[in-house]
Amino acid sequence: MDTLELFKKKFETYRQILDESGEQKAWDTLFEGYPERQRKNMGMLINNTTLAQGFTKGIPLYKKMGMEMEVVDISTDKIDAALEIQRTCPALSLCKEYGFEKPCHVICEMDVAATKAAFEEMKGGILTRMADGDCVCLFKYERPKK
C-alpha cells in the first residue's frame, strides 16, 4: 500500500472511531501497537549510530513516500540530536477529505508520541508545521549520548 493510501486509511479509521466513540478511543485504537512498530522500523535506522546518520539513511524511504526530507545534526558533547526537515506533506491535502483541518494530530503527533514511547530515552517534538502556515515541518529528536 502506498503512503497516500496509508494516510487515507488512517484518516478514515480515525474519523469513524472519533464519530462513534470519541477522541480518546480514536487515539488509543490507532496508537495500539504503534510504539512496537516504531521501535522495530526506526530502530533499524538509529540503533548503533547517531540520530542524524540514522535519519539520513531514511531519506530514500521518505522520498518514496512523497516527502522531501533533510537532516541536520545538532548534537552537543552530551546530547545526540537531529532536526528532521520535511518540505512536503502528502497528508496536508488529504486531511480535509475526512473532516480534519490539519493532519498533524492524526499523523505527526502520533508518530512523535510513538517514537517517545518506543525509545524511552528519546525526546522529540514538532517545532514548525506547514499546516500552521510555516514553510516546512520541522521535528527535533534528541537522546543522551552513550
MILUMMAR-12599 format. One record per residue: residue number from 1; residue in one letter; x, y, z of N, C-alpha, C, O in turn. Coordinates in Angstrom, 2 decimals. Example, Ala and Ser with C-alpha at 12.3 -4.5 7.8 and 13.67 -1.06 7.14 Angstrom:
# MILUMMAR-12599
+-----+-----+---------+---------+---------+---------+---------+---------+---------+---------+---------+---------+---------+---------+
:   n : res :    n.px :    n.py :    n.pz :   ca.px :   ca.py :   ca.pz :    c.px :    c.py :    c.pz :    o.px :    o.py :    o.pz :
+-----+-----+---------+---------+---------+---------+---------+---------+---------+---------+---------+---------+---------+---------+
:   1 :   a :   13.19 :   -5.69 :    7.80 :   12.30 :   -4.50 :    7.80 :   13.20 :   -3.30 :    7.80 :   14.24 :   -3.32 :    8.46 :
:   2 :   s :   12.85 :   -2.25 :    7.08 :   13.67 :   -1.06 :    7.14 :   12.90 :    0.03 :    7.87 :   13.41 :    1.14 :    8.04 :
+-----+-----+---------+---------+---------+---------+---------+---------+---------+---------+---------+---------+---------+---------+
This chain:
# MILUMMAR-12599
+-----+-----+---------+---------+---------+---------+---------+---------+---------+---------+---------+---------+---------+---------+
:   n : res :    n.px :    n.py :    n.pz :   ca.px :   ca.py :   ca.pz :    c.px :    c.py :    c.pz :    o.px :    o.py :    o.pz :
+-----+-----+---------+---------+---------+---------+---------+---------+---------+---------+---------+---------+---------+---------+
:   1 :   m :    0.85 :   -1.18 :    0.00 :    0.00 :    0.00 :    0.00 :    0.90 :    1.24 :    0.00 :    1.85 :    1.32 :    0.77 :
:   2 :   d :    0.59 :    2.21 :   -0.86 :    1.42 :    3.41 :   -0.91 :    1.06 :    4.36 :    0.23 :    0.07 :    4.17 :    0.94 :
:   3 :   t :    1.88 :    5.36 :    0.39 :    1.74 :    6.29 :    1.51 :    0.40 :    7.00 :    1.53 :   -0.23 :    7.12 :    2.58 :
:   4 :   l :   -0.04 :    7.48 :    0.38 :   -1.32 :    8.19 :    0.35 :   -2.46 :    7.27 :    0.77 :   -3.38 :    7.70 :    1.47 :
:   5 :   e :   -2.40 :    6.02 :    0.36 :   -3.44 :    5.06 :    0.77 :   -3.37 :    4.81 :    2.27 :   -4.40 :    4.69 :    2.93 :
:   6 :   l :   -2.15 :    4.72 :    2.81 :   -2.00 :    4.54 :    4.25 :   -2.57 :    5.73 :    5.02 :   -3.28 :    5.56 :    6.01 :
:   7 :   f :   -2.25 :    6.93 :    4.56 :   -2.78 :    8.13 :    5.20 :   -4.30 :    8.18 :    5.11 :   -4.98 :    8.50 :    6.08 :
:   8 :   k :   -4.84 :    7.85 :    3.93 :   -6.29 :    7.84 :    3.75 :   -6.94 :    6.87 :    4.73 :   -7.92 :    7.20 :    5.39 :
:   9 :   k :   -6.38 :    5.67 :    4.83 :   -6.92 :    4.66 :    5.72 :   -6.86 :    5.13 :    7.17 :   -7.80 :    4.92 :    7.95 :
:  10 :   k :   -5.75 :    5.78 :    7.53 :   -5.60 :    6.26 :    8.89 :   -6.63 :    7.36 :    9.20 :   -7.26 :    7.34 :   10.26 :
:  11 :   f :   -6.79 :    8.31 :    8.28 :   -7.79 :    9.36 :    8.47 :   -9.20 :    8.78 :    8.53 :  -10.01 :    9.16 :    9.37 :
:  12 :   e :   -9.48 :    7.85 :    7.63 :  -10.81 :    7.23 :    7.58 :  -11.12 :    6.50 :    8.88 :  -12.20 :    6.65 :    9.45 :
:  13 :   t :  -10.17 :    5.71 :    9.35 :  -10.37 :    4.95 :   10.58 :  -10.50 :    5.88 :   11.77 :  -11.39 :    5.71 :   12.61 :
:  14 :   y :   -9.62 :    6.87 :   11.85 :   -9.67 :    7.82 :   12.96 :  -11.01 :    8.53 :   12.99 :  -11.64 :    8.66 :   14.04 :
:  15 :   r :  -11.47 :    9.00 :   11.81 :  -12.74 :    9.72 :   11.71 :  -13.89 :    8.84 :   12.17 :  -14.76 :    9.29 :   12.92 :
:  16 :   q :  -13.91 :    7.59 :   11.71 :  -15.01 :    6.68 :   12.06 :  -15.06 :    6.45 :   13.58 :  -16.12 :    6.54 :   14.19 :
:  17 :   i :  -13.92 :    6.16 :   14.17 :  -13.88 :    5.90 :   15.62 :  -14.18 :    7.19 :   16.40 :  -14.89 :    7.16 :   17.40 :
:  18 :   l :  -13.63 :    8.29 :   15.94 :  -13.89 :    9.59 :   16.57 :  -15.40 :    9.88 :   16.62 :  -15.93 :   10.28 :   17.66 :
:  19 :   d :  -16.07 :    9.68 :   15.49 :  -17.50 :    9.95 :   15.42 :  -18.31 :    8.99 :   16.28 :  -19.33 :    9.37 :   16.86 :
:  20 :   e :  -17.86 :    7.75 :   16.36 :  -18.61 :    6.73 :   17.11 :  -18.30 :    6.73 :   18.61 :  -19.19 :    6.55 :   19.44 :
:  21 :   s :  -17.02 :    6.94 :   18.95 :  -16.61 :    6.71 :   20.34 :  -15.79 :    7.83 :   20.97 :  -15.44 :    7.74 :   22.15 :
:  22 :   g :  -15.47 :    8.86 :   20.21 :  -14.75 :   10.00 :   20.77 :  -13.25 :    9.99 :   20.51 :  -12.67 :    9.01 :   20.03 :
:  23 :   e :  -12.66 :   11.12 :   20.85 :  -11.24 :   11.39 :   20.59 :  -10.30 :   10.38 :   21.24 :   -9.42 :    9.83 :   20.58 :
:  24 :   q :  -10.49 :   10.12 :   22.53 :   -9.55 :    9.25 :   23.23 :   -9.57 :    7.84 :   22.66 :   -8.51 :    7.21 :   22.51 :
:  25 :   k :  -10.74 :    7.33 :   22.35 :  -10.85 :    5.98 :   21.78 :  -10.19 :    5.92 :   20.40 :   -9.53 :    4.94 :   20.07 :
:  26 :   a :  -10.37 :    6.98 :   19.60 :   -9.75 :    7.03 :   18.27 :   -8.23 :    7.01 :   18.40 :   -7.54 :    6.27 :   17.70 :
:  27 :   w :   -7.72 :    7.85 :   19.30 :   -6.27 :    7.90 :   19.51 :   -5.76 :    6.55 :   20.01 :   -4.81 :    6.00 :   19.45 :
:  28 :   d :   -6.39 :    6.01 :   21.04 :   -5.93 :    4.75 :   21.63 :   -5.96 :    3.61 :   20.63 :   -5.05 :    2.78 :   20.61 :
:  29 :   t :   -6.98 :    3.57 :   19.81 :   -7.11 :    2.49 :   18.82 :   -5.99 :    2.56 :   17.79 :   -5.37 :    1.54 :   17.49 :
:  30 :   l :   -5.74 :    3.73 :   17.24 :   -4.70 :    3.85 :   16.23 :   -3.29 :    3.77 :   16.84 :   -2.34 :    3.38 :   16.16 :
:  31 :   f :   -3.18 :    4.13 :   18.10 :   -1.86 :    4.10 :   18.76 :   -1.45 :    2.68 :   19.17 :   -0.27 :    2.39 :   19.35 :
:  32 :   e :   -2.44 :    1.81 :   19.31 :   -2.17 :    0.44 :   19.75 :   -1.17 :   -0.25 :   18.80 :   -1.42 :   -0.37 :   17.60 :
:  33 :   g :   -0.06 :   -0.70 :   19.36 :    0.97 :   -1.38 :   18.58 :    1.93 :   -0.45 :   17.86 :    2.96 :   -0.90 :   17.34 :
:  34 :   y :    1.62 :    0.83 :   17.81 :    2.45 :    1.80 :   17.08 :    3.86 :    1.90 :   17.68 :    4.83 :    1.86 :   16.93 :
:  35 :   p :    4.00 :    2.03 :   19.01 :    5.36 :    2.10 :   19.56 :    6.22 :    0.87 :   19.21 :    7.42 :    1.00 :   18.96 :
:  36 :   e :    5.61 :   -0.30 :   19.20 :    6.35 :   -1.51 :   18.87 :    6.79 :   -1.48 :   17.40 :    7.92 :   -1.85 :   17.08 :
:  37 :   r :    5.90 :   -1.05 :   16.52 :    6.28 :   -0.92 :   15.11 :    7.36 :    0.13 :   14.93 :    8.29 :   -0.04 :   14.14 :
:  38 :   q :    7.23 :    1.23 :   15.67 :    8.22 :    2.30 :   15.59 :    9.58 :    1.82 :   16.09 :   10.62 :    2.12 :   15.49 :
:  39 :   r :    9.58 :    1.06 :   17.19 :   10.83 :    0.52 :   17.73 :   11.52 :   -0.35 :   16.69 :   12.74 :   -0.27 :   16.50 :
:  40 :   k :   10.75 :   -1.18 :   16.02 :   11.31 :   -2.07 :   15.00 :   11.80 :   -1.29 :   13.77 :   12.95 :   -1.43 :   13.36 :
:  41 :   n :   10.92 :   -0.47 :   13.21 :   11.26 :    0.21 :   11.95 :   12.28 :    1.32 :   12.14 :   13.25 :    1.42 :   11.38 :
:  42 :   m :   12.08 :    2.15 :   13.13 :   13.00 :    3.26 :   13.36 :   14.31 :    2.75 :   13.97 :   15.39 :    3.26 :   13.69 :
:  43 :   g :   14.18 :    1.72 :   14.81 :   15.37 :    1.14 :   15.43 :   16.39 :    0.66 :   14.41 :   17.60 :    0.77 :   14.63 :
:  44 :   m :   15.90 :    0.13 :   13.29 :   16.81 :   -0.33 :   12.24 :   17.68 :    0.81 :   11.73 :   18.80 :    0.59 :   11.27 :
:  45 :   l :   17.15 :    2.03 :   11.81 :   17.89 :    3.19 :   11.31 :   18.79 :    3.83 :   12.38 :   19.90 :    4.25 :   12.07 :
:  46 :   i :   18.31 :    3.90 :   13.62 :   19.01 :    4.73 :   14.61 :   19.80 :    3.96 :   15.67 :   20.61 :    4.55 :   16.38 :
:  47 :   n :   19.57 :    2.66 :   15.78 :   20.35 :    1.90 :   16.76 :   21.79 :    1.80 :   16.28 :   22.04 :    1.57 :   15.10 :
:  48 :   n :   22.73 :    1.98 :   17.19 :   24.17 :    1.85 :   16.91 :   24.71 :    2.91 :   15.96 :   25.72 :    2.69 :   15.28 :
:  49 :   t :   24.05 :    4.06 :   15.91 :   24.56 :    5.18 :   15.12 :   23.95 :    6.46 :   15.68 :   23.10 :    6.39 :   16.58 :
:  50 :   t :   24.36 :    7.59 :   15.18 :   23.78 :    8.84 :   15.65 :   22.38 :    9.02 :   15.04 :   22.05 :    8.40 :   14.03 :
:  51 :   l :   21.59 :    9.86 :   15.66 :   20.26 :   10.15 :   15.12 :   20.37 :   10.75 :   13.72 :   19.62 :   10.38 :   12.81 :
:  52 :   a :   21.30 :   11.68 :   13.53 :   21.45 :   12.31 :   12.22 :   21.84 :   11.29 :   11.16 :   21.29 :   11.31 :   10.05 :
:  53 :   q :   22.76 :   10.41 :   11.47 :   23.16 :    9.39 :   10.49 :   22.00 :    8.43 :   10.22 :   21.77 :    8.04 :    9.07 :
:  54 :   g :   21.29 :    8.06 :   11.27 :   20.16 :    7.15 :   11.10 :   19.04 :    7.77 :   10.29 :   18.52 :    7.14 :    9.36 :
:  55 :   f :   18.66 :    9.00 :   10.62 :   17.60 :    9.66 :    9.87 :   18.01 :    9.88 :    8.42 :   17.18 :    9.79 :    7.51 :
:  56 :   t :   19.28 :   10.17 :    8.20 :   19.77 :   10.35 :    6.83 :   19.59 :    9.07 :    6.03 :   19.26 :    9.11 :    4.85 :
:  57 :   k :   19.82 :    7.92 :    6.67 :   19.60 :    6.63 :    5.98 :   18.14 :    6.49 :    5.56 :   17.84 :    5.78 :    4.60 :
:  58 :   g :   17.23 :    7.15 :    6.26 :   15.81 :    7.06 :    5.94 :   15.33 :    7.96 :    4.82 :   14.20 :    7.83 :    4.37 :
:  59 :   i :   16.18 :    8.86 :    4.36 :   15.76 :    9.82 :    3.32 :   15.21 :    9.12 :    2.07 :   14.16 :    9.54 :    1.58 :
:  60 :   p :   15.86 :    8.08 :    1.54 :   15.29 :    7.42 :    0.35 :   13.89 :    6.84 :    0.59 :   13.04 :    6.87 :   -0.30 :
:  61 :   l :   13.66 :    6.31 :    1.78 :   12.34 :    5.78 :    2.11 :   11.31 :    6.90 :    2.13 :   10.22 :    6.75 :    1.57 :
:  62 :   y :   11.64 :    8.01 :    2.78 :   10.73 :    9.15 :    2.81 :   10.46 :    9.68 :    1.41 :    9.34 :   10.09 :    1.10 :
:  63 :   k :   11.48 :    9.68 :    0.57 :   11.32 :   10.14 :   -0.82 :   10.29 :    9.28 :   -1.55 :    9.45 :    9.79 :   -2.29 :
:  64 :   k :   10.37 :    7.96 :   -1.34 :    9.38 :    7.05 :   -1.95 :    7.98 :    7.34 :   -1.43 :    7.00 :    7.08 :   -2.12 :
:  65 :   m :    7.89 :    7.87 :   -0.22 :    6.60 :    8.19 :    0.39 :    6.09 :    9.56 :   -0.04 :    5.04 :   10.01 :    0.41 :
:  66 :   g :    6.83 :   10.24 :   -0.93 :    6.41 :   11.53 :   -1.42 :    6.85 :   12.70 :   -0.57 :    6.30 :   13.79 :   -0.67 :
:  67 :   m :    7.84 :   12.46 :    0.28 :    8.30 :   13.52 :    1.18 :    9.72 :   13.94 :    0.79 :   10.55 :   13.13 :    0.40 :
:  68 :   e :    9.96 :   15.21 :    0.91 :   11.28 :   15.77 :    0.64 :   11.88 :   16.13 :    1.99 :   11.46 :   17.09 :    2.63 :
:  69 :   m :   12.88 :   15.36 :    2.42 :   13.40 :   15.45 :    3.78 :   14.88 :   15.80 :    3.78 :   15.64 :   15.37 :    2.92 :
:  70 :   e :   15.26 :   16.58 :    4.77 :   16.67 :   16.86 :    5.05 :   16.90 :   16.62 :    6.54 :   15.97 :   16.69 :    7.34 :
:  71 :   v :   18.14 :   16.34 :    6.89 :   18.50 :   16.10 :    8.28 :   19.68 :   16.99 :    8.64 :   20.63 :   17.13 :    7.87 :
:  72 :   v :   19.60 :   17.60 :    9.82 :   20.69 :   18.43 :   10.31 :   21.11 :   17.89 :   11.68 :   20.28 :   17.71 :   12.57 :
:  73 :   d :   22.39 :   17.64 :   11.83 :   22.93 :   17.17 :   13.11 :   23.10 :   18.37 :   14.03 :   23.82 :   19.31 :   13.70 :
:  74 :   i :   22.44 :   18.34 :   15.18 :   22.55 :   19.43 :   16.15 :   23.07 :   18.91 :   17.49 :   22.79 :   19.46 :   18.55 :
:  75 :   s :   23.83 :   17.84 :   17.42 :   24.36 :   17.20 :   18.62 :   25.32 :   18.10 :   19.37 :   25.95 :   18.99 :   18.80 :
:  76 :   t :   25.40 :   17.85 :   20.67 :   26.38 :   18.51 :   21.53 :   27.29 :   17.43 :   22.09 :   27.20 :   16.27 :   21.69 :
:  77 :   d :   28.16 :   17.80 :   23.02 :   29.04 :   16.80 :   23.60 :   28.28 :   15.79 :   24.47 :   28.79 :   14.69 :   24.71 :
:  78 :   k :   27.08 :   16.13 :   24.94 :   26.31 :   15.22 :   25.80 :   25.02 :   14.71 :   25.17 :   24.46 :   13.72 :   25.62 :
:  79 :   i :   24.56 :   15.39 :   24.13 :   23.27 :   15.05 :   23.52 :   23.45 :   14.69 :   22.04 :   24.09 :   15.42 :   21.28 :
:  80 :   d :   22.89 :   13.55 :   21.66 :   22.78 :   13.13 :   20.27 :   21.46 :   13.71 :   19.77 :   20.40 :   13.32 :   20.26 :
:  81 :   a :   21.51 :   14.63 :   18.82 :   20.29 :   15.32 :   18.41 :   20.28 :   15.61 :   16.91 :   21.33 :   15.78 :   16.29 :
:  82 :   a :   19.08 :   15.64 :   16.37 :   18.93 :   15.93 :   14.94 :   17.63 :   16.67 :   14.69 :   16.64 :   16.50 :   15.40 :
:  83 :   l :   17.66 :   17.49 :   13.66 :   16.46 :   18.12 :   13.13 :   16.08 :   17.35 :   11.88 :   16.92 :   17.06 :   11.03 :
:  84 :   e :   14.81 :   17.03 :   11.78 :   14.27 :   16.41 :   10.57 :   13.40 :   17.47 :    9.91 :   12.42 :   17.93 :   10.49 :
:  85 :   i :   13.77 :   17.85 :    8.71 :   13.07 :   18.90 :    7.99 :   12.28 :   18.27 :    6.85 :   12.86 :   17.64 :    5.96 :
:  86 :   q :   10.98 :   18.44 :    6.88 :   10.11 :   17.93 :    5.82 :    9.60 :   19.12 :    5.01 :    8.95 :   20.01 :    5.54 :
:  87 :   r :    9.92 :   19.10 :    3.72 :    9.50 :   20.22 :    2.86 :    8.21 :   19.95 :    2.11 :    7.65 :   20.85 :    1.49 :
:  88 :   t :    7.74 :   18.72 :    2.16 :    6.45 :   18.39 :    1.55 :    5.64 :   17.57 :    2.55 :    6.20 :   16.84 :    3.37 :
:  89 :   c :    4.34 :   17.71 :    2.48 :    3.45 :   16.96 :    3.38 :    2.32 :   16.37 :    2.56 :    1.34 :   17.06 :    2.26 :
:  90 :   p :    2.43 :   15.09 :    2.18 :    1.37 :   14.47 :    1.41 :    0.03 :   14.42 :    2.14 :   -1.02 :   14.38 :    1.51 :
:  91 :   a :    0.07 :   14.44 :    3.46 :   -1.17 :   14.35 :    4.24 :   -1.93 :   15.67 :    4.28 :   -3.13 :   15.68 :    4.56 :
:  92 :   l :   -1.26 :   16.77 :    3.99 :   -1.88 :   18.09 :    4.09 :   -3.08 :   18.23 :    3.16 :   -4.08 :   18.83 :    3.54 :
:  93 :   s :   -3.00 :   17.68 :    1.98 :   -4.11 :   17.79 :    1.03 :   -5.20 :   16.76 :    1.28 :   -6.33 :   16.93 :    0.82 :
:  94 :   l :   -4.89 :   15.70 :    2.00 :   -5.86 :   14.63 :    2.24 :   -6.77 :   14.86 :    3.44 :   -7.93 :   14.46 :    3.43 :
:  95 :   c :   -6.26 :   15.49 :    4.46 :   -6.96 :   15.55 :    5.75 :   -8.35 :   16.18 :    5.65 :   -9.27 :   15.76 :    6.35 :
:  96 :   k :   -8.50 :   17.16 :    4.80 :   -9.78 :   17.86 :    4.69 :  -10.88 :   16.95 :    4.14 :  -12.06 :   17.14 :    4.44 :
:  97 :   e :  -10.49 :   15.96 :    3.33 :  -11.46 :   14.99 :    2.79 :  -12.16 :   14.23 :    3.92 :  -13.28 :   13.74 :    3.75 :
:  98 :   y :  -11.49 :   14.13 :    5.06 :  -12.02 :   13.35 :    6.17 :  -12.48 :   14.25 :    7.33 :  -12.73 :   13.78 :    8.44 :
:  99 :   g :  -12.57 :   15.55 :    7.04 :  -13.10 :   16.48 :    8.02 :  -12.10 :   16.98 :    9.04 :  -12.49 :   17.49 :   10.09 :
: 100 :   f :  -10.81 :   16.84 :    8.74 :   -9.78 :   17.36 :    9.64 :   -9.19 :   18.61 :    9.01 :   -8.83 :   18.61 :    7.83 :
: 101 :   e :   -9.08 :   19.66 :    9.81 :   -8.50 :   20.90 :    9.32 :   -7.00 :   20.73 :    9.06 :   -6.46 :   21.28 :    8.11 :
: 102 :   k :   -6.35 :   19.96 :    9.95 :   -4.90 :   19.74 :    9.86 :   -4.61 :   18.25 :   10.06 :   -5.32 :   17.57 :   10.80 :
: 103 :   p :   -3.57 :   17.73 :    9.41 :   -3.24 :   16.32 :    9.56 :   -2.35 :   16.02 :   10.76 :   -2.12 :   14.86 :   11.10 :
: 104 :   c :   -1.86 :   17.06 :   11.40 :   -0.78 :   16.91 :   12.39 :   -1.12 :   15.96 :   13.54 :   -0.30 :   15.11 :   13.90 :
: 105 :   h :   -2.31 :   16.08 :   14.11 :   -2.66 :   15.26 :   15.27 :   -2.71 :   13.77 :   14.90 :   -2.17 :   12.93 :   15.63 :
: 106 :   v :   -3.34 :   13.47 :   13.80 :   -3.54 :   12.08 :   13.40 :   -2.25 :   11.46 :   12.85 :   -2.03 :   10.26 :   13.04 :
: 107 :   i :   -1.43 :   12.23 :   12.19 :   -0.22 :   11.67 :   11.57 :    1.03 :   11.97 :   12.42 :    1.59 :   11.05 :   13.02 :
: 108 :   c :    1.46 :   13.19 :   12.47 :    2.76 :   13.52 :   13.05 :    2.81 :   13.48 :   14.58 :    3.77 :   12.97 :   15.15 :
: 109 :   e :    1.78 :   13.99 :   15.22 :    1.79 :   13.95 :   16.70 :    1.78 :   12.51 :   17.19 :    2.44 :   12.18 :   18.17 :
: 110 :   m :    1.04 :   11.65 :   16.49 :    1.01 :   10.24 :   16.87 :    2.37 :    9.59 :   16.60 :    2.82 :    8.75 :   17.38 :
: 111 :   d :    3.01 :    9.97 :   15.51 :    4.32 :    9.43 :   15.18 :    5.36 :    9.82 :   16.24 :    6.15 :    8.99 :   16.68 :
: 112 :   v :    5.34 :   11.08 :   16.64 :    6.28 :   11.55 :   17.68 :    5.99 :   10.85 :   19.01 :    6.92 :   10.44 :   19.70 :
: 113 :   a :    4.71 :   10.72 :   19.36 :    4.35 :   10.04 :   20.61 :    4.78 :    8.58 :   20.59 :    5.25 :    8.06 :   21.60 :
: 114 :   a :    4.63 :    7.92 :   19.45 :    5.06 :    6.52 :   19.33 :    6.57 :    6.40 :   19.43 :    7.09 :    5.44 :   20.01 :
: 115 :   t :    7.28 :    7.36 :   18.88 :    8.75 :    7.35 :   18.96 :    9.19 :    7.50 :   20.41 :   10.08 :    6.78 :   20.87 :
: 116 :   k :    8.58 :    8.43 :   21.12 :    8.95 :    8.63 :   22.53 :    8.59 :    7.40 :   23.37 :    9.32 :    7.05 :   24.29 :
: 117 :   a :    7.49 :    6.74 :   23.06 :    7.11 :    5.52 :   23.78 :    8.03 :    4.35 :   23.42 :    8.32 :    3.50 :   24.26 :
: 118 :   a :    8.47 :    4.31 :   22.19 :    9.33 :    3.21 :   21.73 :   10.76 :    3.32 :   22.26 :   11.41 :    2.30 :   22.52 :
: 119 :   f :   11.22 :    4.52 :   22.42 :   12.60 :    4.77 :   22.86 :   12.53 :    5.69 :   24.07 :   12.51 :    6.91 :   23.93 :
: 120 :   e :   12.51 :    5.10 :   25.25 :   12.24 :    5.90 :   26.45 :   13.27 :    6.99 :   26.71 :   12.96 :    7.96 :   27.41 :
: 121 :   e :   14.47 :    6.86 :   26.19 :   15.47 :    7.91 :   26.40 :   15.34 :    9.05 :   25.38 :   16.03 :   10.07 :   25.49 :
: 122 :   m :   14.44 :    8.88 :   24.39 :   14.30 :    9.85 :   23.30 :   13.32 :   10.95 :   23.68 :   12.27 :   10.71 :   24.27 :
: 123 :   k :   13.70 :   12.16 :   23.33 :   12.79 :   13.30 :   23.41 :   12.54 :   13.74 :   21.97 :   13.45 :   13.73 :   21.14 :
: 124 :   g :   11.33 :   14.11 :   21.69 :   11.01 :   14.55 :   20.34 :    9.91 :   15.58 :   20.35 :    9.13 :   15.67 :   21.30 :
: 125 :   g :    9.85 :   16.35 :   19.30 :    8.81 :   17.35 :   19.21 :    8.71 :   17.93 :   17.82 :    9.60 :   17.78 :   16.98 :
: 126 :   i :    7.57 :   18.59 :   17.59 :    7.32 :   19.27 :   16.33 :    7.54 :   20.76 :   16.57 :    6.86 :   21.36 :   17.40 :
: 127 :   l :    8.48 :   21.35 :   15.85 :    8.83 :   22.75 :   16.06 :    8.06 :   23.70 :   15.14 :    7.67 :   24.79 :   15.56 :
: 128 :   t :    7.83 :   23.30 :   13.89 :    7.03 :   24.09 :   12.95 :    6.18 :   23.13 :   12.12 :    6.52 :   21.96 :   11.95 :
: 129 :   r :    5.07 :   23.67 :   11.60 :    4.14 :   22.83 :   10.83 :    3.65 :   23.60 :    9.61 :    3.22 :   24.75 :    9.71 :
: 130 :   m :    3.70 :   22.95 :    8.46 :    3.15 :   23.56 :    7.26 :    1.66 :   23.83 :    7.43 :    1.14 :   24.81 :    6.88 :
: 131 :   a :    0.98 :   22.99 :    8.18 :   -0.46 :   23.16 :    8.41 :   -0.76 :   24.46 :    9.16 :   -1.88 :   24.96 :    9.10 :
: 132 :   d :    0.23 :   24.99 :    9.85 :    0.07 :   26.26 :   10.57 :    0.59 :   27.44 :    9.75 :    0.68 :   28.56 :   10.25 :
: 133 :   g :    0.92 :   27.18 :    8.49 :    1.40 :   28.25 :    7.61 :    2.91 :   28.36 :    7.53 :    3.43 :   29.24 :    6.84 :
: 134 :   d :    3.63 :   27.48 :    8.22 :    5.09 :   27.50 :    8.14 :    5.54 :   26.90 :    6.80 :    4.79 :   26.17 :    6.16 :
: 135 :   c :    6.75 :   27.22 :    6.39 :    7.23 :   26.75 :    5.09 :    7.71 :   25.31 :    5.11 :    7.89 :   24.70 :    4.06 :
: 136 :   v :    7.94 :   24.76 :    6.29 :    8.36 :   23.36 :    6.45 :    7.74 :   22.79 :    7.71 :    7.24 :   23.52 :    8.57 :
: 137 :   c :    7.78 :   21.48 :    7.80 :    7.52 :   20.82 :    9.07 :    8.90 :   20.49 :    9.63 :    9.75 :   19.94 :    8.93 :
: 138 :   l :    9.10 :   20.82 :   10.87 :   10.41 :   20.65 :   11.49 :   10.25 :   19.87 :   12.79 :    9.51 :   20.26 :   13.69 :
: 139 :   f :   10.97 :   18.76 :   12.86 :   10.93 :   17.89 :   14.02 :   12.31 :   17.87 :   14.67 :   13.33 :   17.89 :   13.98 :
: 140 :   k :   12.33 :   17.82 :   15.98 :   13.59 :   17.72 :   16.71 :   13.54 :   16.46 :   17.57 :   12.57 :   16.21 :   18.28 :
: 141 :   y :   14.60 :   15.68 :   17.47 :   14.73 :   14.48 :   18.31 :   16.08 :   14.54 :   19.01 :   17.08 :   14.99 :   18.44 :
: 142 :   e :   16.09 :   14.08 :   20.25 :   17.36 :   14.04 :   20.98 :   17.33 :   12.91 :   22.00 :   16.27 :   12.47 :   22.46 :
: 143 :   r :   18.53 :   12.48 :   22.33 :   18.72 :   11.45 :   23.36 :   20.12 :   11.65 :   23.94 :   20.99 :   12.24 :   23.30 :
: 144 :   p :   20.33 :   11.16 :   25.14 :   21.68 :   11.27 :   25.71 :   22.68 :   10.48 :   24.89 :   22.37 :    9.41 :   24.37 :
: 145 :   k :   23.89 :   11.01 :   24.78 :   24.96 :   10.24 :   24.11 :   25.38 :    9.11 :   25.03 :   25.38 :    9.24 :   26.25 :
: 146 :   k :   25.75 :    8.01 :   24.42 :   26.19 :    6.84 :   25.19 :   27.69 :    6.80 :   25.28 :   28.24 :    5.88 :   25.89 :
+-----+-----+---------+---------+---------+---------+---------+---------+---------+---------+---------+---------+---------+---------+
